[in-house]
């Protein structure tokens, strides 16, 4: 049985899900759906892999090893070393593998890639602890985001690729009536891969932000080099290793996917990105380097950069559930998510509710109290916050009191009962006026929340729209009970290519985007030029070429 036949039922289900846009996942997000001994085995695996050379990769190397990851929970280096190679070796190996990988049919590639995802299901616990001890995510977020949710996005890319690559017939007998005779030609269409791909990972979501591009490249026939962030290598190294194992089992050159580890002191990203053989570059990270990527000549690039996410509060049935929801969204993983809210716009006139008008001051106090209540909760606080991943984020938080404005809620160290040395800090809340745009008009990555006092909802909307247009935005939240106001917010924010989540409370959070339903980033504002997972995310990775035969 071919791997495509083995997974054909799943493929058809996933194709249907991309069309219906309804809830769909073959990978449940709860750990209990997987092996009962998975957690214990994963803890043993992580203990064994720490302070050792990573030996699961099958790619060739030049016998030099690098690694500088530090656990945000232990505040110690995890000691894992990864094999490296020269730039020429990476490129030559990928170019050789490209020849055979690109010759496979889309059905063969789809079967192989979904087989990889099925193998990764068996590694979800390993991946969770690897993610936890490199990014600072909590165990549950690490399990869900780097496991099932990443598999969802990877599968979505494979399925969208399968749809696009099977949208034309392979060949056809074309006949044009010419009166006394017919003109008949044989025609075929081939999807020609653009060339080698480079996927540049980030330090906070090393799998979730990498696999959509990686699997999009692979399904369209492009061999790919994965260049992880030096501080978050282990999670994606496991993924690359599993891909290489499946390729090897099927007698396919494992160098169709390679891991290119480096260090902060001696980076290889630009050398790879600027190499003539690299035709596709995917990047997730800060705007400055993202703009460099977007400026590369003769490359097809896909970026997700920084954005300034806003929440507009106009009116509500009840304000308590709203502030609790915002508190969780702002505190989740200490605000180290590209979808986390940063700017909360509240009119000075207060917020209309079913219980009467809530003054501006009372609304702000309710937000601060909600954050404080969450982060100091012995059971919910530390797991929600996770840990601060980088020194840069920690320093930014420490310096936030000097940004200007009034500190309404100071950040505080939160104790993690399991990891005494974990770097855990609650969000700080700073009040600003609507004229202090120099403070709130750029992303302050981490647990920093700005409450901005505006003249009116119209003023709030105007500021949020300007920010999305000039600086980019990935998400926007809005709260209103007035249909006309809702329509106005939707139209204005959509006009600058920003999606809006209205009146979220309970278990619905603006941070989360569901694969097979929600697009992640629109690609229409400065937050990024690509969208997961639109057709454009796929079709720009290959070119249709047609041939005609008399």
TORTORMI-791706 format. One record per residue (C-alpha): x, y, z. Coordinates in steps of 0.2 Angstrom, whole numbers. Last residue first. Layout:
residues N
+-------+-------+-------+
|     X |     Y |     Z |
+-------+-------+-------+
|     X |     Y |     Z |
...
+-------+-------+-------+
end
This chain:
residues 550
+-------+-------+-------+
|     X |     Y |     Z |
+-------+-------+-------+
|     8 |    91 |  -163 |
|    14 |    92 |  -145 |
|    11 |   107 |  -132 |
|    20 |   110 |  -116 |
|    13 |   120 |  -101 |
|    23 |   127 |   -86 |
|    14 |   131 |   -70 |
|    26 |   139 |   -58 |
|    30 |   134 |   -40 |
|    32 |   142 |   -22 |
|    20 |   157 |   -26 |
|     6 |   145 |   -27 |
|     6 |   140 |    -9 |
|     5 |   155 |     2 |
|    -5 |   163 |   -11 |
|   -18 |   149 |    -8 |
|   -20 |   156 |     9 |
|   -13 |   147 |    25 |
|    -7 |   155 |    34 |
|    -5 |   173 |    27 |
|    10 |   181 |    20 |
|    17 |   199 |    19 |
|    19 |   203 |    37 |
|    14 |   215 |    51 |
|    16 |   229 |    39 |
|    -2 |   227 |    32 |
|   -10 |   216 |    19 |
|    -2 |   199 |    22 |
|   -18 |   194 |    32 |
|    -9 |   186 |    47 |
|   -16 |   169 |    53 |
|   -31 |   164 |    43 |
|   -44 |   156 |    53 |
|   -53 |   140 |    48 |
|   -43 |   125 |    43 |
|   -31 |   129 |    57 |
|   -39 |   139 |    72 |
|   -32 |   156 |    77 |
|   -29 |   159 |    96 |
|   -23 |   175 |   104 |
|   -40 |   184 |   102 |
|   -47 |   173 |   115 |
|   -63 |   163 |   116 |
|   -64 |   152 |   132 |
|   -75 |   164 |   141 |
|   -77 |   181 |   133 |
|   -74 |   188 |   116 |
|   -85 |   203 |   111 |
|   -79 |   205 |    93 |
|   -63 |   198 |    85 |
|   -57 |   209 |    71 |
|   -46 |   205 |    56 |
|   -34 |   218 |    50 |
|   -32 |   222 |    32 |
|   -31 |   241 |    34 |
|   -49 |   242 |    26 |
|   -54 |   227 |    38 |
|   -51 |   239 |    53 |
|   -62 |   252 |    46 |
|   -76 |   241 |    40 |
|   -76 |   230 |    56 |
|   -76 |   245 |    68 |
|   -90 |   254 |    58 |
|  -100 |   238 |    58 |
|   -98 |   235 |    77 |
|  -103 |   254 |    80 |
|  -119 |   252 |    70 |
|  -123 |   236 |    79 |
|  -121 |   243 |    96 |
|  -117 |   231 |   110 |
|   -98 |   234 |   108 |
|   -82 |   226 |   112 |
|   -67 |   225 |   100 |
|   -52 |   215 |    98 |
|   -39 |   217 |    85 |
|   -26 |   204 |    78 |
|   -11 |   203 |    67 |
|    -7 |   222 |    67 |
|     4 |   232 |    56 |
|    15 |   248 |    60 |
|     8 |   261 |    48 |
|    -9 |   254 |    43 |
|   -12 |   244 |    60 |
|    -7 |   259 |    70 |
|   -18 |   271 |    60 |
|   -33 |   260 |    62 |
|   -30 |   258 |    81 |
|   -29 |   277 |    83 |
|   -45 |   280 |    72 |
|   -54 |   267 |    82 |
|   -50 |   274 |    99 |
|   -55 |   292 |    93 |
|   -71 |   285 |    86 |
|   -74 |   276 |   103 |
|   -72 |   293 |   112 |
|   -59 |   305 |   119 |
|   -46 |   292 |   122 |
|   -37 |   286 |   137 |
|   -24 |   272 |   132 |
|   -21 |   258 |   143 |
|    -4 |   250 |   138 |
|     0 |   232 |   143 |
|    18 |   225 |   144 |
|    21 |   207 |   147 |
|    32 |   204 |   132 |
|    36 |   212 |   115 |
|    34 |   231 |   116 |
|    27 |   233 |    98 |
|    27 |   251 |    91 |
|    15 |   265 |    92 |
|    12 |   265 |   111 |
|    26 |   276 |   117 |
|    28 |   289 |   103 |
|     9 |   289 |   102 |
|     8 |   298 |   118 |
|    -6 |   310 |   112 |
|   -20 |   297 |   116 |
|   -15 |   298 |   134 |
|    -5 |   284 |   142 |
|    -9 |   272 |   157 |
|     4 |   258 |   160 |
|     0 |   240 |   165 |
|    14 |   229 |   170 |
|    12 |   210 |   166 |
|    17 |   197 |   178 |
|    35 |   190 |   178 |
|    42 |   172 |   178 |
|    60 |   168 |   176 |
|    60 |   151 |   183 |
|    73 |   148 |   197 |
|    62 |   138 |   209 |
|    55 |   127 |   195 |
|    40 |   116 |   201 |
|    32 |   129 |   213 |
|    34 |   143 |   200 |
|    34 |   159 |   210 |
|    28 |   175 |   202 |
|    40 |   190 |   201 |
|    30 |   207 |   200 |
|    25 |   219 |   186 |
|    18 |   235 |   192 |
|     0 |   240 |   190 |
|    -6 |   257 |   186 |
|    11 |   264 |   180 |
|     7 |   282 |   174 |
|    14 |   288 |   157 |
|    32 |   288 |   151 |
|    43 |   273 |   145 |
|    53 |   273 |   161 |
|    43 |   261 |   170 |
|    45 |   249 |   155 |
|    64 |   247 |   159 |
|    62 |   231 |   168 |
|    50 |   224 |   155 |
|    62 |   228 |   141 |
|    76 |   220 |   151 |
|    66 |   204 |   153 |
|    62 |   204 |   134 |
|    80 |   206 |   130 |
|    86 |   193 |   142 |
|    75 |   181 |   132 |
|    61 |   168 |   135 |
|    52 |   175 |   150 |
|    43 |   161 |   158 |
|    25 |   153 |   158 |
|    12 |   166 |   162 |
|    -3 |   155 |   162 |
|     5 |   140 |   171 |
|    12 |   152 |   184 |
|    -4 |   161 |   188 |
|   -18 |   147 |   187 |
|   -15 |   136 |   202 |
|    -8 |   148 |   215 |
|   -19 |   163 |   208 |
|    -8 |   178 |   209 |
|    -7 |   180 |   190 |
|   -26 |   179 |   188 |
|   -31 |   190 |   202 |
|   -18 |   204 |   197 |
|   -24 |   203 |   179 |
|   -42 |   205 |   184 |
|   -38 |   219 |   197 |
|   -29 |   229 |   184 |
|   -43 |   227 |   171 |
|   -56 |   231 |   184 |
|   -46 |   247 |   189 |
|   -46 |   252 |   171 |
|   -65 |   251 |   170 |
|   -67 |   260 |   187 |
|   -56 |   274 |   181 |
|   -65 |   276 |   165 |
|   -82 |   276 |   173 |
|   -94 |   261 |   171 |
|  -111 |   267 |   165 |
|  -126 |   257 |   169 |
|  -129 |   238 |   173 |
|  -132 |   234 |   155 |
|  -116 |   242 |   151 |
|  -109 |   259 |   144 |
|   -91 |   261 |   146 |
|   -82 |   277 |   152 |
|   -82 |   295 |   146 |
|   -63 |   294 |   145 |
|   -65 |   281 |   131 |
|   -55 |   265 |   133 |
|   -41 |   259 |   121 |
|   -32 |   244 |   126 |
|   -15 |   243 |   117 |
|    -4 |   227 |   119 |
|   -15 |   212 |   114 |
|    -6 |   196 |   111 |
|    -6 |   189 |    93 |
|    12 |   189 |    90 |
|    14 |   180 |   107 |
|    26 |   184 |   121 |
|    13 |   192 |   131 |
|    19 |   183 |   147 |
|    14 |   166 |   139 |
|    -4 |   171 |   142 |
|    -5 |   187 |   152 |
|   -12 |   199 |   140 |
|   -25 |   186 |   133 |
|   -29 |   181 |   151 |
|   -32 |   199 |   157 |
|   -42 |   203 |   141 |
|   -54 |   189 |   145 |
|   -55 |   194 |   164 |
|   -58 |   212 |   158 |
|   -72 |   206 |   147 |
|   -80 |   195 |   160 |
|   -81 |   209 |   172 |
|   -88 |   222 |   159 |
|  -106 |   216 |   158 |
|  -117 |   219 |   143 |
|  -104 |   229 |   135 |
|   -99 |   246 |   127 |
|   -85 |   254 |   118 |
|   -69 |   245 |   122 |
|   -56 |   244 |   107 |
|   -42 |   231 |   109 |
|   -26 |   234 |    99 |
|   -12 |   223 |    92 |
|     4 |   232 |    87 |
|    13 |   221 |    74 |
|    30 |   213 |    73 |
|    35 |   202 |    58 |
|    28 |   187 |    48 |
|    36 |   186 |    32 |
|    35 |   176 |    15 |
|    49 |   179 |     2 |
|    51 |   175 |   -16 |
|    69 |   179 |   -20 |
|    77 |   189 |   -35 |
|    83 |   203 |   -24 |
|    81 |   202 |    -5 |
|    72 |   218 |     2 |
|    58 |   207 |    11 |
|    72 |   199 |    21 |
|    79 |   215 |    26 |
|    62 |   221 |    31 |
|    60 |   206 |    42 |
|    77 |   209 |    50 |
|    70 |   226 |    56 |
|    53 |   220 |    59 |
|    57 |   206 |    72 |
|    53 |   188 |    69 |
|    46 |   175 |    57 |
|    54 |   172 |    40 |
|    51 |   162 |    25 |
|    64 |   163 |    10 |
|    61 |   154 |    -7 |
|    74 |   155 |   -21 |
|    90 |   149 |   -12 |
|   103 |   144 |   -26 |
|   109 |   162 |   -27 |
|   114 |   163 |    -9 |
|   108 |   178 |     0 |
|    97 |   169 |    12 |
|   110 |   156 |    16 |
|   124 |   169 |    20 |
|   111 |   180 |    29 |
|   106 |   167 |    41 |
|   123 |   160 |    45 |
|   125 |   167 |    62 |
|   142 |   167 |    71 |
|   140 |   176 |    88 |
|   121 |   172 |    90 |
|   125 |   154 |    86 |
|   121 |   142 |    71 |
|   111 |   127 |    67 |
|   107 |   123 |    49 |
|    94 |   108 |    50 |
|    92 |   100 |    33 |
|    77 |    94 |    23 |
|    78 |    87 |     5 |
|    94 |    81 |    12 |
|    86 |    64 |    17 |
|    88 |    58 |    -1 |
|    73 |    46 |    -3 |
|    74 |    28 |     0 |
|    57 |    26 |     8 |
|    64 |    23 |    25 |
|    77 |    37 |    23 |
|    63 |    49 |    19 |
|    53 |    44 |    35 |
|    69 |    46 |    45 |
|    73 |    63 |    38 |
|    56 |    70 |    42 |
|    57 |    63 |    60 |
|    74 |    71 |    62 |
|    68 |    88 |    55 |
|    53 |    88 |    68 |
|    65 |    83 |    82 |
|    77 |    97 |    77 |
|    62 |   109 |    77 |
|    60 |   107 |    96 |
|    79 |   107 |   100 |
|    83 |   123 |    91 |
|    76 |   137 |   101 |
|    90 |   149 |   107 |
|   100 |   148 |    91 |
|    84 |   153 |    81 |
|    81 |   139 |    68 |
|    88 |   139 |    51 |
|    78 |   125 |    41 |
|    85 |   121 |    24 |
|    72 |   116 |    11 |
|    70 |   105 |    -4 |
|    56 |   112 |   -15 |
|    43 |   100 |   -22 |
|    27 |   109 |   -19 |
|    23 |    98 |    -5 |
|    40 |   101 |     3 |
|    39 |   120 |     2 |
|    22 |   121 |    10 |
|    28 |   108 |    23 |
|    42 |   120 |    28 |
|    32 |   136 |    27 |
|    18 |   129 |    38 |
|    31 |   120 |    49 |
|    41 |   135 |    55 |
|    30 |   147 |    65 |
|    22 |   132 |    75 |
|    38 |   124 |    77 |
|    50 |   137 |    85 |
|    37 |   147 |    93 |
|    46 |   159 |   105 |
|    64 |   159 |    98 |
|    59 |   161 |    79 |
|    63 |   151 |    64 |
|    71 |   155 |    47 |
|    64 |   144 |    33 |
|    76 |   143 |    18 |
|    69 |   135 |     2 |
|    78 |   129 |   -13 |
|    70 |   131 |   -30 |
|    54 |   138 |   -39 |
|    46 |   121 |   -40 |
|    39 |   117 |   -58 |
|    21 |   112 |   -58 |
|    19 |   104 |   -75 |
|     5 |   105 |   -87 |
|     3 |    94 |  -103 |
|    -5 |    97 |  -120 |
|    -8 |    85 |  -135 |
|   -13 |    95 |  -150 |
|   -27 |    93 |  -162 |
|   -33 |   105 |  -176 |
|   -49 |    99 |  -184 |
|   -52 |    99 |  -202 |
|   -65 |   105 |  -215 |
|   -70 |   119 |  -203 |
|   -56 |   122 |  -190 |
|   -63 |   113 |  -175 |
|   -50 |   115 |  -161 |
|   -45 |    99 |  -151 |
|   -35 |    98 |  -136 |
|   -30 |    80 |  -130 |
|   -26 |    83 |  -112 |
|   -12 |    81 |   -99 |
|    -9 |    82 |   -80 |
|   -26 |    90 |   -77 |
|   -26 |   107 |   -68 |
|   -31 |   110 |   -50 |
|   -21 |    95 |   -43 |
|    -6 |   105 |   -38 |
|   -17 |   118 |   -30 |
|   -27 |   106 |   -20 |
|   -12 |    96 |   -14 |
|    -3 |   112 |    -9 |
|   -18 |   117 |     1 |
|   -18 |   100 |     9 |
|     0 |   100 |    13 |
|    -1 |   118 |    21 |
|   -16 |   113 |    31 |
|    -7 |    97 |    37 |
|     7 |   108 |    43 |
|    -5 |   120 |    52 |
|   -14 |   105 |    61 |
|     3 |    97 |    65 |
|     8 |   114 |    73 |
|    -8 |   114 |    83 |
|    -7 |    96 |    89 |
|    11 |    97 |    95 |
|    21 |   113 |    96 |
|     6 |   124 |   101 |
|    -3 |   110 |   111 |
|    11 |   102 |   121 |
|    21 |   118 |   123 |
|     5 |   127 |   129 |
|     2 |   113 |   142 |
|    20 |   113 |   148 |
|    21 |   131 |   150 |
|    30 |   141 |   137 |
|    48 |   146 |   142 |
|    55 |   145 |   124 |
|    69 |   133 |   126 |
|    64 |   122 |   141 |
|    46 |   121 |   137 |
|    48 |   118 |   118 |
|    59 |   103 |   122 |
|    47 |    97 |   135 |
|    32 |    98 |   123 |
|    42 |    90 |   108 |
|    46 |    75 |   118 |
|    27 |    74 |   123 |
|    22 |    76 |   106 |
|    34 |    63 |    99 |
|    22 |    49 |    94 |
|    10 |    62 |    85 |
|    26 |    66 |    76 |
|    25 |    50 |    67 |
|     8 |    53 |    60 |
|    14 |    70 |    54 |
|    28 |    62 |    45 |
|    16 |    50 |    37 |
|     7 |    65 |    31 |
|    22 |    71 |    23 |
|    26 |    55 |    14 |
|     8 |    53 |     7 |
|     8 |    71 |     1 |
|    24 |    69 |    -8 |
|    19 |    53 |   -16 |
|     2 |    61 |   -21 |
|    11 |    77 |   -28 |
|    21 |    66 |   -39 |
|    39 |    64 |   -35 |
|    51 |    72 |   -47 |
|    54 |    87 |   -36 |
|    61 |    76 |   -23 |
|    74 |    68 |   -34 |
|    82 |    84 |   -41 |
|    80 |    93 |   -25 |
|    90 |    81 |   -16 |
|   106 |    86 |   -26 |
|   102 |   104 |   -23 |
|    99 |   102 |    -5 |
|   116 |    93 |    -3 |
|   125 |   107 |   -13 |
|   117 |   121 |    -3 |
|   121 |   114 |    14 |
|   138 |   109 |     9 |
|   141 |   126 |     1 |
|   136 |   135 |    18 |
|   147 |   123 |    28 |
|   140 |   111 |    40 |
|   134 |   110 |    57 |
|   129 |    96 |    70 |
|   119 |   101 |    85 |
|   125 |   102 |   103 |
|   113 |   101 |   118 |
|   119 |   108 |   134 |
|   103 |   113 |   142 |
|   111 |   130 |   148 |
|   104 |   135 |   165 |
|    91 |   147 |   170 |
|    81 |   131 |   175 |
|    64 |   137 |   169 |
|    70 |   149 |   155 |
|    80 |   135 |   149 |
|    96 |   141 |   140 |
|   100 |   136 |   122 |
|   118 |   138 |   116 |
|   122 |   124 |   104 |
|   136 |   121 |    91 |
|   145 |   105 |    84 |
|   158 |   103 |    71 |
|   160 |    86 |    63 |
|   158 |    92 |    45 |
|   140 |    86 |    44 |
|   129 |    74 |    33 |
|   111 |    73 |    37 |
|   103 |    59 |    47 |
|    98 |    69 |    62 |
|    94 |    59 |    78 |
|   111 |    62 |    86 |
|   110 |    78 |    96 |
|   127 |    79 |   105 |
|   124 |    78 |   124 |
|   122 |    90 |   139 |
|   103 |    87 |   138 |
|    97 |    72 |   127 |
|    96 |    60 |   141 |
|    86 |    71 |   153 |
|    74 |    76 |   138 |
|    71 |    58 |   134 |
|    68 |    53 |   152 |
|    55 |    67 |   154 |
|    48 |    61 |   137 |
|    46 |    43 |   143 |
|    36 |    49 |   159 |
|    25 |    60 |   149 |
|    21 |    47 |   135 |
|    17 |    33 |   147 |
|    -2 |    35 |   144 |
|     1 |    37 |   126 |
|   -10 |    50 |   117 |
|   -28 |    56 |   120 |
|   -24 |    61 |   138 |
|   -12 |    75 |   131 |
|   -27 |    86 |   126 |
|   -25 |    95 |   109 |
|   -33 |    81 |    98 |
|   -24 |    79 |    81 |
|   -36 |    74 |    67 |
|   -42 |    92 |    68 |
|   -58 |   101 |    61 |
|   -69 |   115 |    66 |
|   -78 |   123 |    51 |
|   -69 |   132 |    36 |
|   -81 |   122 |    25 |
|   -69 |   122 |    10 |
|   -53 |   119 |    20 |
|   -62 |   106 |    30 |
|   -67 |    96 |    14 |
|   -49 |    95 |     9 |
|   -45 |    89 |    27 |
|   -57 |    75 |    26 |
|   -51 |    70 |     8 |
|   -33 |    69 |    15 |
|   -38 |    59 |    30 |
|   -46 |    46 |    19 |
|   -31 |    45 |     8 |
|   -18 |    42 |    22 |
|   -14 |    24 |    18 |
|   -17 |    27 |    -1 |
|    -5 |    41 |    -1 |
|     8 |    31 |     9 |
|     7 |    17 |    -5 |
|     0 |     0 |     0 |
+-------+-------+-------+
end
